[in-house]
Every structure is written in C-alpha cells, then in structure tokens.
Amino acid sequence: MKTILIASCLAVLAMTAASAETRSSTEYFIVLDTKTKTCTVADRKPRTKTLKIAGDATYRTQAEAENGMKLIKVSISK
C-alpha cells in the first residue's frame, strides 16, 4: 500500500514539474505588419495574412526579441 502511495506521489510530482516547464517556455517572435510595414514583438505566431514572422529566430524573452528587432533588416517585395 505504501509503495502505491509513494509511486502515485512521484507520478504527480513529475507531471507537475513537466507542466511548470511547459508554461515557462514562452516563445517570442518579431512580427511584421505588411500593411503598415512596422515590426512588433508577439508571444504567439501570427494567424492573419497581413502579419508575418520577420526572420527565422524565436526568442526566450521579450527583451531578447526587442533587441533582435533592432538588428533585423526586413525587405518587402511588392
């Protein structure tokens, strides 16, 4: 009985740790609005046709994405 209880507690602990890791792994993207030709930082991939991911990089923090936005060169073909 003790073995089942300990195993259950360990399983719950492992699932809780995995869940916490998933929540903290937010990705940030540099998003280009093709209508206004401006870039912004977003925490989700764009789902509209006028918003596109600028560059290939994903960033772990918003500050990293903002610094990356200063370095990225975006060219729009018409």
N, CA, C and O atoms as a GROMACS GRO file, in nm:
protein
  312
    1MET      N    1   0.082  -0.119   0.000
    1MET     CA    2   0.000   0.000   0.000
    1MET      C    3   0.086   0.126   0.000
    1MET      O    4   0.059   0.221  -0.072
    2LYS      N    5   0.194   0.124   0.083
    2LYS     CA    6   0.283   0.238   0.086
    2LYS      C    7   0.352   0.257  -0.048
    2LYS      O    8   0.375   0.371  -0.090
    3THR      N    9   0.385   0.150  -0.114
    3THR     CA   10   0.453   0.157  -0.243
    3THR      C   11   0.364   0.225  -0.346
    3THR      O   12   0.412   0.307  -0.425
    4ILE      N   13   0.237   0.192  -0.347
    4ILE     CA   14   0.144   0.253  -0.443
    4ILE      C   15   0.128   0.402  -0.412
    4ILE      O   16   0.124   0.484  -0.504
    5LEU      N   17   0.119   0.438  -0.286
    5LEU     CA   18   0.106   0.578  -0.247
    5LEU      C   19   0.230   0.658  -0.287
    5LEU      O   20   0.217   0.769  -0.340
    6ILE      N   21   0.347   0.605  -0.261
    6ILE     CA   22   0.471   0.673  -0.297
    6ILE      C   23   0.483   0.686  -0.449
    6ILE      O   24   0.522   0.792  -0.499
    7ALA      N   25   0.449   0.581  -0.522
    7ALA     CA   26   0.455   0.586  -0.667
    7ALA      C   27   0.357   0.689  -0.723
    7ALA      O   28   0.388   0.760  -0.819
    8SER      N   29   0.240   0.698  -0.664
    8SER     CA   30   0.141   0.797  -0.707
    8SER      C   31   0.190   0.938  -0.682
    8SER      O   32   0.175   1.026  -0.767
    9CYS      N   33   0.249   0.960  -0.567
    9CYS     CA   34   0.302   1.093  -0.536
    9CYS      C   35   0.415   1.132  -0.631
    9CYS      O   36   0.422   1.247  -0.675
   10LEU      N   37   0.502   1.039  -0.662
   10LEU     CA   38   0.610   1.066  -0.756
   10LEU      C   39   0.556   1.096  -0.896
   10LEU      O   40   0.609   1.183  -0.965
   11ALA      N   41   0.454   1.026  -0.937
   11ALA     CA   42   0.394   1.050  -1.069
   11ALA      C   43   0.332   1.188  -1.076
   11ALA      O   44   0.347   1.259  -1.175
   12VAL      N   45   0.261   1.227  -0.969
   12VAL     CA   46   0.200   1.361  -0.965
   12VAL      C   47   0.309   1.468  -0.964
   12VAL      O   48   0.295   1.570  -1.032
   13LEU      N   49   0.415   1.447  -0.889
   13LEU     CA   50   0.526   1.542  -0.883
   13LEU      C   51   0.591   1.557  -1.020
   13LEU      O   52   0.624   1.669  -1.062
   14ALA      N   53   0.611   1.448  -1.090
   14ALA     CA   54   0.672   1.453  -1.223
   14ALA      C   55   0.583   1.527  -1.322
   14ALA      O   56   0.633   1.606  -1.402
   15MET      N   57   0.452   1.504  -1.317
   15MET     CA   58   0.359   1.573  -1.408
   15MET      C   59   0.353   1.722  -1.376
   15MET      O   60   0.342   1.804  -1.467
   16THR      N   61   0.360   1.758  -1.248
   16THR     CA   62   0.357   1.898  -1.209
   16THR      C   63   0.483   1.970  -1.257
   16THR      O   64   0.475   2.082  -1.306
   17ALA      N   65   0.597   1.906  -1.245
   17ALA     CA   66   0.723   1.966  -1.291
   17ALA      C   67   0.722   1.985  -1.442
   17ALA      O   68   0.767   2.088  -1.492
   18ALA      N   69   0.672   1.888  -1.515
   18ALA     CA   70   0.665   1.899  -1.661
   18ALA      C   71   0.568   2.009  -1.702
   18ALA      O   72   0.594   2.081  -1.798
   19SER      N   73   0.459   2.022  -1.631
   19SER     CA   74   0.361   2.126  -1.661
   19SER      C   75   0.420   2.265  -1.634
   19SER      O   76   0.397   2.357  -1.712
   20ALA      N   77   0.493   2.281  -1.527
   20ALA     CA   78   0.553   2.410  -1.495
   20ALA      C   79   0.657   2.448  -1.599
   20ALA      O   80   0.669   2.566  -1.634
   21GLU      N   81   0.732   2.352  -1.649
   21GLU     CA   82   0.833   2.378  -1.751
   21GLU      C   83   0.768   2.422  -1.881
   21GLU      O   84   0.821   2.510  -1.950
   22THR      N   85   0.655   2.364  -1.916
   22THR     CA   86   0.585   2.400  -2.038
   22THR      C   87   0.534   2.543  -2.032
   22THR      O   88   0.542   2.616  -2.130
   23ARG      N   89   0.481   2.584  -1.918
   23ARG     CA   90   0.428   2.719  -1.904
   23ARG      C   91   0.536   2.825  -1.913
   23ARG      O   92   0.510   2.934  -1.962
   24SER      N   93   0.656   2.796  -1.866
   24SER     CA   94   0.761   2.896  -1.865
   24SER      C   95   0.837   2.903  -1.996
   24SER      O   96   0.925   2.988  -2.011
   25SER      N   97   0.808   2.818  -2.090
   25SER     CA   98   0.882   2.816  -2.216
   25SER      C   99   0.807   2.893  -2.324
   25SER      O  100   0.779   2.838  -2.431
   26THR      N  101   0.774   3.018  -2.297
   26THR     CA  102   0.707   3.103  -2.394
   26THR      C  103   0.808   3.146  -2.499
   26THR      O  104   0.923   3.178  -2.468
   27GLU      N  105   0.764   3.147  -2.623
   27GLU     CA  106   0.849   3.194  -2.732
   27GLU      C  107   0.797   3.329  -2.779
   27GLU      O  108   0.677   3.354  -2.780
   28TYR      N  109   0.890   3.414  -2.817
   28TYR     CA  110   0.855   3.545  -2.870
   28TYR      C  111   0.902   3.554  -3.013
   28TYR      O  112   1.005   3.497  -3.050
   29PHE      N  113   0.826   3.625  -3.095
   29PHE     CA  114   0.854   3.638  -3.237
   29PHE      C  115   0.855   3.786  -3.274
   29PHE      O  116   0.788   3.868  -3.212
   30ILE      N  117   0.933   3.818  -3.378
   30ILE     CA  118   0.925   3.951  -3.438
   30ILE      C  119   0.826   3.940  -3.552
   30ILE      O  120   0.845   3.861  -3.644
   31VAL      N  121   0.720   4.019  -3.544
   31VAL     CA  122   0.611   4.010  -3.640
   31VAL      C  123   0.606   4.138  -3.723
   31VAL      O  124   0.612   4.248  -3.670
   32LEU      N  125   0.594   4.121  -3.854
   32LEU     CA  126   0.585   4.232  -3.947
   32LEU      C  127   0.442   4.249  -3.994
   32LEU      O  128   0.380   4.154  -4.041
   33ASP      N  129   0.390   4.370  -3.980
   33ASP     CA  130   0.259   4.403  -4.035
   33ASP      C  131   0.283   4.455  -4.177
   33ASP      O  132   0.343   4.561  -4.195
   34THR      N  133   0.238   4.381  -4.277
   34THR     CA  134   0.266   4.417  -4.415
   34THR      C  135   0.190   4.540  -4.463
   34THR      O  136   0.229   4.602  -4.561
   35LYS      N  137   0.082   4.575  -4.395
   35LYS     CA  138   0.008   4.696  -4.433
   35LYS      C  139   0.078   4.822  -4.385
   35LYS      O  140   0.098   4.916  -4.462
   36THR      N  141   0.117   4.824  -4.258
   36THR     CA  142   0.181   4.943  -4.203
   36THR      C  143   0.332   4.938  -4.212
   36THR      O  144   0.400   5.039  -4.189
   37LYS      N  145   0.386   4.822  -4.246
   37LYS     CA  146   0.531   4.798  -4.258
   37LYS      C  147   0.605   4.829  -4.128
   37LYS      O  148   0.712   4.889  -4.129
   38THR      N  149   0.544   4.788  -4.017
   38THR     CA  150   0.607   4.804  -3.887
   38THR      C  151   0.624   4.667  -3.821
   38THR      O  152   0.546   4.575  -3.846
   39CYS      N  153   0.724   4.657  -3.738
   39CYS     CA  154   0.750   4.533  -3.666
   39CYS      C  155   0.711   4.549  -3.519
   39CYS      O  156   0.724   4.657  -3.462
   40THR      N  157   0.664   4.441  -3.461
   40THR     CA  158   0.633   4.435  -3.319
   40THR      C  159   0.676   4.300  -3.265
   40THR      O  160   0.708   4.209  -3.342
   41VAL      N  161   0.678   4.288  -3.134
   41VAL     CA  162   0.710   4.162  -3.068
   41VAL      C  163   0.579   4.097  -3.027
   41VAL      O  164   0.492   4.161  -2.969
   42ALA      N  165   0.566   3.968  -3.056
   42ALA     CA  166   0.445   3.893  -3.021
   42ALA      C  167   0.484   3.763  -2.952
   42ALA      O  168   0.591   3.708  -2.976
   43ASP      N  169   0.394   3.717  -2.865
   43ASP     CA  170   0.420   3.590  -2.795
   43ASP      C  171   0.348   3.473  -2.860
   43ASP      O  172   0.352   3.361  -2.810
   44ARG      N  173   0.281   3.499  -2.972
   44ARG     CA  174   0.213   3.394  -3.048
   44ARG      C  175   0.246   3.410  -3.195
   44ARG      O  176   0.275   3.520  -3.242
   45LYS      N  177   0.240   3.301  -3.267
   45LYS     CA  178   0.259   3.309  -3.411
   45LYS      C  179   0.139   3.380  -3.474
   45LYS      O  180   0.026   3.358  -3.432
   46PRO      N  181   0.165   3.464  -3.573
   46PRO     CA  182   0.053   3.535  -3.635
   46PRO      C  183  -0.037   3.441  -3.713
   46PRO      O  184   0.009   3.343  -3.772
   47ARG      N  185  -0.166   3.472  -3.713
   47ARG     CA  186  -0.264   3.387  -3.781
   47ARG      C  187  -0.338   3.460  -3.891
   47ARG      O  188  -0.432   3.405  -3.949
   48THR      N  189  -0.298   3.582  -3.921
   48THR     CA  190  -0.363   3.656  -4.028
   48THR      C  191  -0.267   3.670  -4.145
   48THR      O  192  -0.147   3.648  -4.131
   49LYS      N  193  -0.321   3.705  -4.260
   49LYS     CA  194  -0.238   3.716  -4.380
   49LYS      C  195  -0.155   3.843  -4.381
   49LYS      O  196  -0.053   3.849  -4.449
   50THR      N  197  -0.196   3.944  -4.307
   50THR     CA  198  -0.122   4.070  -4.307
   50THR      C  199  -0.007   4.070  -4.207
   50THR      O  200   0.079   4.158  -4.213
   51LEU      N  201  -0.004   3.974  -4.116
   51LEU     CA  202   0.105   3.963  -4.021
   51LEU      C  203   0.192   3.845  -4.056
   51LEU      O  204   0.143   3.734  -4.079
   52LYS      N  205   0.323   3.867  -4.061
   52LYS     CA  206   0.418   3.761  -4.094
   52LYS      C  207   0.533   3.764  -3.996
   52LYS      O  208   0.568   3.870  -3.943
   53ILE      N  209   0.593   3.648  -3.972
   53ILE     CA  210   0.710   3.641  -3.886
   53ILE      C  211   0.828   3.696  -3.965
   53ILE      O  212   0.856   3.650  -4.076
   54ALA      N  213   0.897   3.793  -3.908
   54ALA     CA  214   1.014   3.853  -3.972
   54ALA      C  215   1.138   3.780  -3.921
   54ALA      O  216   1.166   3.782  -3.801
   55GLY      N  217   1.211   3.717  -4.009
   55GLY     CA  218   1.330   3.643  -3.970
   55GLY      C  219   1.296   3.501  -3.930
   55GLY      O  220   1.181   3.459  -3.931
   56ASP      N  221   1.401   3.428  -3.895
   56ASP     CA  222   1.385   3.287  -3.860
   56ASP      C  223   1.396   3.260  -3.710
   56ASP      O  224   1.372   3.148  -3.666
   57ALA      N  225   1.431   3.359  -3.634
   57ALA     CA  226   1.462   3.338  -3.493
   57ALA      C  227   1.338   3.341  -3.405
   57ALA      O  228   1.241   3.411  -3.433
   58THR      N  229   1.344   3.262  -3.298
   58THR     CA  230   1.249   3.273  -3.188
   58THR      C  231   1.330   3.312  -3.066
   58THR      O  232   1.447   3.276  -3.054
   59TYR      N  233   1.268   3.384  -2.975
   59TYR     CA  234   1.338   3.438  -2.859
   59TYR      C  235   1.274   3.388  -2.732
   59TYR      O  236   1.153   3.364  -2.727
   60ARG      N  237   1.355   3.373  -2.628
   60ARG     CA  238   1.305   3.323  -2.499
   60ARG      C  239   1.238   3.431  -2.416
   60ARG      O  240   1.145   3.404  -2.340
   61THR      N  241   1.286   3.554  -2.429
   61THR     CA  242   1.229   3.664  -2.352
   61THR      C  243   1.188   3.777  -2.445
   61THR      O  244   1.233   3.786  -2.559
   62GLN      N  245   1.103   3.862  -2.395
   62GLN     CA  246   1.057   3.975  -2.474
   62GLN      C  247   1.172   4.073  -2.497
   62GLN      O  248   1.181   4.135  -2.603
   63ALA      N  249   1.259   4.088  -2.398
   63ALA     CA  250   1.374   4.178  -2.412
   63ALA      C  251   1.467   4.132  -2.524
   63ALA      O  252   1.518   4.214  -2.600
   64GLU      N  253   1.490   4.001  -2.533
   64GLU     CA  254   1.574   3.947  -2.641
   64GLU      C  255   1.510   3.976  -2.777
   64GLU      O  256   1.580   4.012  -2.872
   65ALA      N  257   1.380   3.961  -2.785
   65ALA     CA  258   1.310   3.987  -2.911
   65ALA      C  259   1.318   4.134  -2.949
   65ALA      O  260   1.336   4.167  -3.066
   66GLU      N  261   1.307   4.222  -2.850
   66GLU     CA  262   1.317   4.365  -2.879
   66GLU      C  263   1.456   4.403  -2.927
   66GLU      O  264   1.470   4.487  -3.016
   67ASN      N  265   1.559   4.341  -2.869
   67ASN     CA  266   1.695   4.365  -2.916
   67ASN      C  267   1.714   4.307  -3.056
   67ASN      O  268   1.781   4.368  -3.140
   68GLY      N  269   1.656   4.192  -3.082
   68GLY     CA  270   1.664   4.132  -3.215
   68GLY      C  271   1.593   4.216  -3.319
   68GLY      O  272   1.634   4.220  -3.435
   69MET      N  273   1.488   4.284  -3.278
   69MET     CA  274   1.412   4.370  -3.370
   69MET      C  275   1.498   4.487  -3.417
   69MET      O  276   1.480   4.535  -3.529
   70LYS      N  277   1.591   4.532  -3.334
   70LYS     CA  278   1.680   4.641  -3.373
   70LYS      C  279   1.780   4.596  -3.479
   70LYS      O  280   1.826   4.678  -3.560
   71LEU      N  281   1.813   4.467  -3.480
   71LEU     CA  282   1.914   4.416  -3.571
   71LEU      C  283   1.860   4.362  -3.702
   71LEU      O  284   1.933   4.351  -3.800
   72ILE      N  285   1.732   4.328  -3.705
   72ILE     CA  286   1.675   4.261  -3.823
   72ILE      C  287   1.650   4.362  -3.934
   72ILE      O  288   1.606   4.474  -3.910
   73LYS      N  289   1.678   4.320  -4.055
   73LYS     CA  290   1.651   4.402  -4.172
   73LYS      C  291   1.539   4.333  -4.249
   73LYS      O  292   1.552   4.217  -4.288
   74VAL      N  293   1.430   4.404  -4.269
   74VAL     CA  294   1.312   4.347  -4.333
   74VAL      C  295   1.299   4.408  -4.472
   74VAL      O  296   1.304   4.530  -4.488
   75SER      N  297   1.283   4.322  -4.570
   75SER     CA  298   1.257   4.373  -4.705
   75SER      C  299   1.124   4.318  -4.752
   75SER      O  300   1.096   4.198  -4.738
   76ILE      N  301   1.043   4.403  -4.806
   76ILE     CA  302   0.911   4.364  -4.854
   76ILE      C  303   0.911   4.372  -5.006
   76ILE      O  304   0.942   4.476  -5.063
   77SER      N  305   0.877   4.261  -5.069
   77SER     CA  306   0.867   4.262  -5.216
   77SER      C  307   0.725   4.292  -5.255
   77SER      O  308   0.632   4.238  -5.196
   78LYS      N  309   0.708   4.377  -5.353
   78LYS     CA  310   0.573   4.417  -5.395
   78LYS      C  311   0.532   4.340  -5.518
   78LYS      O  312   0.421   4.359  -5.568
   0.00000   0.00000   0.00000
